[in-house]
Amino acid sequence: MMAGTFAGVALTGTGSAVPDTVLTNDDLAEVVETSDEWIKSRTGISARRLLSPAESLTSLAVQAGKQALSSASLAATDLDLILLATSTANDRFGSATQIQHQLGAKWAVAFDLTAACSGFVFGLVTAAQFIRTGTYRNILLIGADVLSHWVDWSDRRSCVLFGDGAGAVVIQAHWEDRLLGFELRSDGSDHHHLNIASRTQPRTLTNDVSIGQQDFMPIAMNGQEVYKFAVRSVPEVIDKALYRSGVSASELDWLLLHQANKRILDAVALRLAIPPKKVISNLENYGNTSAASIPLALDEWVRLGHIQPGHLIAASGFGAGLSWGAAVFRWAI
Ligand code: UT7
């Protein structure tokens, strides 16, 4: 496990999983006052997958993780670390250890990482630090979210956007460093534009001691502010990551953005002068799956054979926190 020397970072396998249940825009029009035409033209989304009450975040994450391990030809017992990027763990203490157990990854340490829709990019950079210091060699990063549990299904301004899913990548030590550069950012001053806020009710324990008892509110979002933030900040952070990588936007094979809204994808690509054919997009079928959206789209593009070993990819996540970040990497080894 201890390599002891600087090691490069390579992404060597992908996997993904989505629930079977499909909710189309027409189905949604039975829930709130909306239309297929409005949702498609404003977001590019046609349908989303929703988790049934019998399924769980961990079952999706395990499925995605198994696929990623198999595509990297790695056994679960070879894993040193499992990172679960999620905002919707099914246990407030974290869900990563349940995944570790279900995968049979008995030597891996496992923990959750929460950075909303930036979780995958933040997780990738976190994994890279463990590899570069020579501490770990084989890491499974899973981005998984079940935002349907937290959506306000009476709020048509937000409920049309989200879907459930999981995506995973295997990240390994490699003699050549394939993670070329990154940039991560946070700004808590705009936290109120997108959150799942907690609510604390006072409770008296004894005459002298009062405590708070907490639960959570549904997703609250100021769509226009989040839209403006994304279109302004994402090109900036990608530019910074490209600069750190020593490559220009024109050299990219693929732009892999968090799948929030087709109009955001188009606007970011336009600002970076990246042609539409290089922009990865599958949000039409899945909506915004939060921390899962980047690895879900990456897995689809790898399996379709569009992404080939050596291809240069800029990935960028952005969302609640506010948080945003970008990473530039060459696919596979
Ligand atoms: O991971 C990050 C997650 N968040 C995001 O990515 C959100 C980013 N923001 C967006 O994607 C867009 O702001 C939305 C898709 C949420 C909204 O699009 P918009 O073009 O900014 O619409 P709007 O909020 O300005 O609303 C325009 C109109 C309003 O009607 P009035 O006041 O002009 O009469 C809304 O009431 O559209 C109405 N509207 C709807 N109509 C039908 C809002 N939601 C709906 C709906 N169906 N679902």
Residues whose N, C-alpha, C, O or C-beta is under 5 A from the ligand:
A	BS01	UT7	E33 T34 S35 W38 R42 T43 C117 R156 R157 V160 G223 Q224 V226 Y227 A260 N261 F318 G319
